[in-house]
Amino acid sequence: MKNISLAIACLAFSTMSMAQLKAKVLCPAFDVDILEGKVNSYKATVGAGEIKNKFPCFTSTTTDSAKCGEAIYFKDKDIIFYTGRDYIEIGEKFKGKISLPLIGASRGSLFKYLGNPKMKDDNWDAFQTAYGTLVLYYNKAKKVRLIQFSTNDTNTLRLCE
């Protein structure tokens, strides 16, 4: 009986000894500069490899060139780097710092920060910037719900649907 108990105990301890410890992947905080078109000093033209190295906590990636090209997703932080199309998208649940208080801002209050939009539609405005284009999307209450910025101008900008 002692031998059986000893064998079971050894088996249990040997199973536990094979368990692996995995450290949680830490990312630096996201710091978005709207007027410079940068996230932590990276422009939208940054390569996927650099983003993955700087922010190893990405939740998924895609390389589907038929849809949007290469993209790195941070779904828990509500930010996406579309490296294949040179733009960055920030959602209303973004976890990080933004240089201008745009998320949730009223459509009519943006002139003091951005001037007049170069292009307009019912649900979005596109602003010409020193680095390219800033596109703001609005919800039904006419408040900013989504930010996209790109190094391309409004004539060459290609966004994903």
N, C-alpha and C positions, 0 to 999 in steps of 0.2 A: 504494500500500500504506500509505503514511504517512497519507493522508487517511482511509482505512477505520479504521485504528487510532485516530486522533484522534477520529473520530466515535463509535466504541465507547466510548472513555474519557470523552468528554463526556456521552454517554448514561448511563453508569454513575454519574458524579458528579452529574448532574442528578436521577437517581432518589433518591440518598442525601440530596440537599439537601431533598427534600420530606418526609422522615421527621419525625415529630412526637415531641417529648419529652413524656412524661407523668410527672408526679410522683406518687409513691405517696400515697394519701389517708391522713393520720394521724388517729388518734382519741385522745382522752384516755383514760387508764386508767379502767376501771369500778370504782367504789367503792360497794359496797352496804351500807346501814345497815338491818339487819333490824328493829331496834326502832323506827326512825322510818318504815320503809316507803319508803325513798328510794334512788335510784341517782344518784350525783353531785348530790345535793340536789333531784332531780326525783321527784315522787310519781307513782304509777301513773296519775293523771288527766292527765298531760302529753299535749299534742297531738303528732301525728305529725310535723308541721313542725318543732317544737322539737327533737325527738329527731334528726331527719335533719340539722338544722343543728349540733347539739352533737356528734353522733357520725356524721360523714359516711362512715364505713367500713362501713355496714350492707351485708349481703350480698344481701338481697332484701326486698321489701315485698308485702303483699297488701291488697286492699280488698274482698274477698269478704264481703259482709254476710250471705250465707246460711250461711256456715260460722262464722267467728270474728270477723268484722268486720275493721277495719284493724289490721295488725300490721307491726312492723319487726323483721326477723330479723338477728342477728349470729351466724351458724352457727359461724364459726371461734372465737368467744368463748363460745358456748353460753349466750346470753341472748336473750330475745324480749320485746319490748314490745307487748302487746295493747292498743293505744290505743282500739280500739273497745269493749273490755270492761273497761277500767281495771284491768288487772293485768299483772304482770311475772313472767316465768318464768326460773329459773336452773337449768341442768343440772349434772350432776356433772363435766363437763369445763370448767366456767366458768373463764375467764381474767380475773382481777381480784381485788379485795380484798373480803372479806365480814366485817362487824363481829362476827359470831358464827360459831364453827366448826361449822356445821351439816352441810355436805356430808360424807358419810361417817360422821357421828356415829351412835352407837347409839340406838335408839328410847328405851331406858330412861334415857339420860343427859340428856335434854332438859328435865326438870322444872326444874332449877336456872336455866335461861335463860328458859323460856317458861311455866312453871306447868303446870296440867292443860289438856288440849285441851277445847275446847267440843264438838267432834264427833270421832268416831273410826270407823275402819273397819279391816279387816284390813291394808290396804296404805297407809293415809294417816291423818293427824291434822290437824284444823283448829283453830287457836288464835285466840281473839279478841284483838285488839291495840288500842292506842289509835287507830290509823289505819284499822282495818278487820279483815282476816282474813289469816292466814298459814297456808298449807297445805303440809305436808311429806309427800312420798311416799317409801315405803321399798322397798328391793329384798328379795330372798329372805332375805338375811342380816340383815334388820331394821335396815339402815343407810340414812340419808337419801340419796336419789338425785336428787331434784327438789324445788325450792322454788318456790312461787307465792305472791305477796302482792298484795293488792288493797285499795282504799279502801272496798270494799263489805263489809257484814257477811255472815255465813253464810247469812242468809235471802235476800239479793239477789244473791249471788255467782253469776256465770255463767262457767264455765270451758269451754275448748275440749277436745274429746276427741281 
